[in-house]
């Protein structure tokens, strides 16, 4: 079952559910929490407004897939996003992205219910905010980004790439920030600027490709590729081979491999690795298993191999991560 709703009705539903949002006013920033309408799911969106920057923390899960039919019109977005979990508005698990410029809102936004939404967005109130931050290094960025920063009439630039270990470390600091008052403002503003810097550095890397690259997959192909992802997630401790997976979803191995990368921005086994590591991180954070048990649960026979993979993914040893969560 899926829920289909217009953007106008969707926004109204949120307003009805949050007639008086929980708002905290502080010197230098404002913090607001809105809960998701119970008809749609459970969880919340926390928005922290600084000078020129809005930091939004999404933490919820849906009861059913959600299709929001956009109202026709023109909008603008100056956003750095980091999608830790879930498939929302074409942003997928493990992706960092940049949306910059004016766009026409004529599409349908889809959020899938198969994974919880855990997402961090950094929205700039105006494009000039970024220009002020990076004016001296603007020439180092790709030409399409420079055009968008310098000329507001340029079409929207939409780019997606992976969340790096350095980004993930900074995201963890934001999500688990325990500071209050003025210290909270200074700390979170600093982490936002670090994420912006890390994303801009990623844009300079050779071989990156914007989201709007051509794709020849039809809707049935995409559904089968999503099925392949679900199979790999459900059997991550003992995954099928690529040929077995191809037979299960009814695609040849070439279309599965190339299509999976187009849809999810990574290979089949790249996704499997990301899923295993994220599952391991969650299990360690819960603190009910030791490192060896977590390694076995996510499909690693060797604890040392698991520790090396975890360290490469998150920049920290799994035992150290486990101890840090127990001390909180």
N, C-alpha and C positions, 0 to 999 in steps of 0.2 A: 504493500500500500504506500502511496505517495500523497503528499499534500501539495496542492497547487493554489497559489494566492497571488493577487496583484501587489505591486510594491506599495501602493497607497493603503490597501487593507493590512498589509504586513506591518507597516509603520504604525498604523492606528492600533493594531493589536498590542504592540509594544507599549504605546502610550497608555492604553487601558490597563495593562498589567502593572505599569509603573506610574500611577498618577502623581505620586510624590517620591521620586527617586531618592535613595539614601545619598545625601551630599555632605561632604566634609570640607569646610573652608579653612584654609591655612594661609599663613603669610607667604605669598609667592606662588601658590598653586591651589587647585581645587580638585577634589576627588569625588567621583560619582559611581554608584553601583546600580545596575539595572538587571533584574532577573528575567530570564527568558519566559515567555508566556507558557503556562502549563499545557496548553493545547499542542504546543510544538515540542517541548522537551524539558530538561532540567539543567540548571546552571545559571551563569551570569556573565555580564560584560562589565568590566571595571575600566573607567576612563579617568586618566589623570592629566589635567591641563596645566602645562607650564607656559612660559613666555614663548609663544610662537610654535609650540609643539604640543600635540595631543598624543599621549601614550595610552593605547587600548589593550587590555588583557582579556581575551576570550577564553572562557572555560565552561563548556556546556556539552551536552549530547542531545541529539534529536530522537524522538520516538519513531519518526518515519522520514524518508527522503523528502526534502523540501524544495519545491520549484517556485521561485518568485519571479513573476512576469513583470519586467521592468516597464515603467511608464516612459513613453517617448519623450525625449528631451535631451538637453546637453548638460553635462556635468564636468567637473574637473577633479583630479586626484594628484596629490603630491605625497605619495605614501611609500614607505619602506616597510615590508611585511615579512614575518617569519612564522611559517606554518609548521609547528612542531608535531601536530597530529590532526588528522581529518582531511576530507576533501570538500573544500568550500569555495564556491565561485571560481572554479578552475585552478585553485591553489591546492596543492597536494601535500601529503605528509613528507616532512623533511625538506621543504622548499623555502628558500629565501627569494624575495621578489621586489621589484621596483615598478610602480605605476606612476607615470609622470606626464601630465598634460590634460588637455580637454578631450572628452570622449562623448559619443552619442549613446544614451542609455536606451537601447532598443532590443536587447537580448533577454534571455531568461537565465537567472542565476540559480544554480543548483548546489545544494548542500546535501551530501550523503550521510545517512544515519549509521553506517557500518562502523565508524570510528568516532570517538569523542573529539570535539573541536578544542584544541589547545593552540592558541595563536597570539602573537604579539605584533601589534601594528604601531608604527610611528608616523603620524600624519603631521605634515608641516602646514601651517595656516596659509602660507603664501610661498610661491616659488622663490621669491627674493630671500627667504630665510636660508635656503641652501646656498644661494649665490654668496651670501654674506659669510657663510661658513667655509666655503671652498674656493673663493675667488682666485687665490694665488695658485691653486693646483687645477683649475678648470681645464687648462690645455691638455692635461694628462688623460682626461676622460674620452671615451669614444665620441665620434663626431655627432651621432644621433642624440646622445645625452647633452652635449654642449649646445646643440641647436635648441633642445627643449628648455634648458635652463635659461638661455639667452633670449628666446623668442616664444612667448606664450601662445602664438598662433600655430605653432608646430603641432602635428597630430600626436596623440598619446603614445608614449613609449612604454612598452610592457615587456619586462624581462624577468626570467625565472632561472634560478640555479639552486644548488644544494645549500643547506645550512652547514657551515663548516664547524669543526670542533671549537674554534675560537668564538664564533657566533653563539654556539650552544652554551658555552661557559658563561658568556655575558647574559644570555637569556635566563639561565638558571639564577643568576644574581638578581635579576629583575623580579622573577616570579617568587623568589623566596626572601625578598627584602623585608627586614624586620625593623628598620629605622623609622622614626616618627618625626613630625614637625619639619623644621628647616633642614635637618640632616637628611631626611628622606628625600626632600626636593633636590638637594645638591647631588646626592648619590644616584638617584634615578635619572636626572638630567645627564649626568656623566656617562651612565650606561647607554642611554639613547644615542649620545654623540659617538660613543665607541661603536655601536652597531651600524650607524650611518657610515662611519669611516671604514669598517670592515666590508660593508656591501659595496662601497665605491671602489675599494681596492679589488674586490672580486670582479667588478665590471671592466677593470683594466686587463684582466687575464686574457690571453689569446685563446681562441676556440670557443668562446661563449656564444650562445645563440639566443636571440629574443624569442619570446613565446609565439609571436605571430608568424612562425615559419609554416610553410605549406604542409598539409596533411591529407593523405588520400584515403583515410579510413572512413568507412560508413558507420552508421549508428550500431548496426549489429556487430561489427568488428569491435567497436569500443566496448559494448556490453560484454563480449567474450573476453576482452583484455581485463576488464574489471573483475570478471569471474576468475581469471587466472591469478590476479593479485590476491583475491580472497582465499583461493585454494592454498597459495603459498603462505599466507598468514595463518591459516588454520592448521597447516601441517609444517610449520617452520622447524619443529624439532626433527622431522624426518621428511623433507620435501621431495616431491617427484623430480625426475630428470626433466630436462627441457622437452625431450621427445614425448615423454609420458604426459607432461602438462599440455603440450600441443594437442594430443589426442583427446584429452579430457575436455578441452574447451572448443574443439572443432576448428582450429586454425593450423596452417602449416607453420613449421618452426621459424621460417624467415619472417612471415607476417607477424608472428607473436613477438619475435625479438625486436624487429624494427618498430612495430606498433606500440609495444610496451614502453620503449624509450620515448616515443612521441607523446604518449598519454601521460606517463609518470616521470619523465625526465631522467630515468635511470634504467639499467638493465634489470631483467627478472631477478637475477641473483644479487644485484646491487640493492634492489628493494628488499630481498630476503635478509640481507645483512643489516640494513637499516632497521627492519622490523625486529630482528633478533636483539639488536643493541637497545632499541627503545623499550622492548619488553624487559630486558635485563635491567635497564635503568629503573624502571617502575618497580620491579621486584626488589631490588636493592633498597630503594627508597622506602618500601613498606617495612623492611627490616625483619621479615619472618623467615628468611632463608639466609644461609651463609653463601659465600662466593662460589664454592664448589657446587652447591645445590642449584644455584641460579644458572651456572654454566651448563649443567646437565639438562635443566628445564628448557633452555633455549637451543639445545642441540649441539653443544660442545663436549666432546669426550675428554679433551685436555683442558684443565683449568688454566694452564699457562698460555695456551693459544687464545682462550677466552679473554684472559687478562690483557694480552697484547692487543686484541681487536677492540676491546672496550677502551683502552687507553688511547688508541689511535682515533676512535670515534669521538670521545668526550674530553680528551686531554687530561684524564685523571685515572689512577689505578682503581679497579673496582672495590678493593678492600678499603682504600681511603675514602671512596665515595660512600660506602656502607657505614663507616664509622662517623663520617660527617653528618649523615642523616640521623644516626642514633643519638648524636650529641645535641640535636636541635630540640 
